[in-house]
């Protein structure tokens, strides 16, 4: 069984996952993990229907990058907080 060709829908015609892809992109900026998941769902819906969903694809990329940056900054914040508490409790 062959995969359907990825096509662009005619002007004014919605394809499966279009609205969900836009919502996923917006959520990827605001709430990274949720936006990443929603974008992935929208992308899979469109891919299974044979359409290319650029907003969902961008939402996956943006959500993954911002989620990774958030995790890195959280780790740095925890380490800096521990170091600050350790410095304040050190006696001379």
C-alpha positions as CSV (number, residue, x, y, z in Angstrom):
1,X,0.0,0.0,0.0
2,X,1.6,3.3,-1.1
3,X,1.5,6.5,0.8
4,X,-0.7,9.3,-0.6
5,X,1.1,12.3,-2.2
6,X,1.4,15.4,0.0
7,X,-0.7,18.1,-1.7
8,X,-1.8,21.6,-1.0
9,X,-5.5,22.0,-0.7
10,X,-7.4,24.4,-3.0
11,X,-7.9,27.9,-1.8
12,X,-10.6,28.3,0.8
13,X,-10.7,24.5,1.5
14,X,-9.8,23.3,5.0
15,X,-7.9,20.1,5.5
16,X,-7.8,17.8,8.5
17,X,-5.8,19.3,11.3
18,X,-5.5,22.8,9.9
19,X,-7.1,24.6,12.8
20,X,-5.6,22.3,15.3
21,X,-2.2,23.0,13.8
22,X,-2.6,26.8,14.3
23,X,-3.8,26.2,17.9
24,X,-0.8,23.9,18.5
25,X,1.6,26.6,17.2
26,X,0.1,29.2,19.5
27,X,0.2,26.8,22.4
28,X,3.8,25.8,21.6
29,X,4.8,29.4,22.3
30,X,2.7,29.8,25.5
31,X,2.6,26.3,27.0
32,X,5.4,24.4,25.3
33,X,4.7,20.7,26.2
34,X,0.9,21.0,25.5
35,X,1.6,22.9,22.2
36,X,4.1,20.2,21.2
37,X,1.6,17.5,21.7
38,X,-1.3,19.3,20.0
39,X,0.9,20.2,17.0
40,X,2.1,16.5,16.7
41,X,-1.6,15.4,16.7
42,X,-2.5,17.9,14.1
43,X,0.5,17.1,11.9
44,X,-0.3,13.3,12.0
45,X,-4.0,14.0,11.1
46,X,-3.0,16.1,8.1
47,X,-0.2,13.6,7.0
48,X,-2.7,10.7,7.2
49,X,-5.1,12.7,5.0
50,X,-2.3,13.5,2.5
51,X,-2.0,17.2,3.2
52,X,1.0,19.2,4.3
53,X,0.4,21.1,7.6
54,X,3.1,23.8,7.9
55,X,1.7,25.5,11.1
56,X,1.7,22.1,12.9
57,X,5.2,21.3,11.8
58,X,6.5,24.7,12.9
59,X,4.6,24.2,16.2
60,X,6.5,20.9,16.7
61,X,9.8,22.6,16.1
62,X,9.0,25.7,18.3
63,X,7.5,23.5,21.1
64,X,10.5,21.2,21.2
65,X,13.1,24.0,21.2
66,X,11.3,26.1,23.8
67,X,10.7,23.0,26.0
68,X,14.4,22.1,25.9
69,X,15.4,25.7,26.7
70,X,12.9,25.7,29.6
71,X,14.3,22.6,31.0
72,X,17.9,23.9,30.7
73,X,17.0,27.2,32.4
74,X,15.1,25.4,35.1
75,X,18.2,23.2,35.9
76,X,20.4,26.3,35.9
77,X,18.0,28.1,38.2
78,X,17.9,25.1,40.7
79,X,21.7,24.9,40.7
80,X,22.0,28.6,41.2
81,X,19.5,28.6,44.0
82,X,21.3,25.7,45.7
83,X,24.6,27.6,45.4
84,X,23.0,30.8,46.8
85,X,21.6,29.0,49.8
86,X,24.9,27.2,50.3
87,X,26.8,30.5,50.2
88,X,24.5,32.2,52.7
89,X,24.8,29.4,55.2
90,X,28.6,29.2,55.1
91,X,30.2,30.4,58.3
92,X,33.7,31.9,58.5
